[in-house]
Amino acid sequence: MNQPAEVFQPLQDDDPRAVAGYRLAARLGPGATYETCRQLTSETEASHKLLLADKAAGSEICVKHRNGDIALMVIETKSTAMPDIGFVASDLTVWPAEKN
């Protein structure tokens, strides 16, 4: 993989080593790019659920739509302490799927 070294951070002692059967190799640090998200989402067609309660403000999440669009979601603000009135505010960058 040819990602910039500063984008990936080592797992911390209290980080899980696997989630839903998927091995975790590193944390996605600040500064994710299209290329980073493209590589991270190219391995699977599976759908994954993500718990936002354990994500902090500033967390970056790469996603891929079934039409091939790739997006980077950055959590700006979140409130999940009271689930009935919880909310998430985020910044979303979308790169349209490449057309052949």
TASUL-V259645 format. One line per field, one symbol per residue. phi: phi as a letter, one per 20 degrees, with the letter a starting at -180 (. if undefined). Layout:
phi->???
This chain:
phi->.defgffddffegeffebclndfedaeeefofcgffffffdefbdfececeffedegnfdceccffeofdcdddfebbbcfdgfcfbcdbdcdddggfee
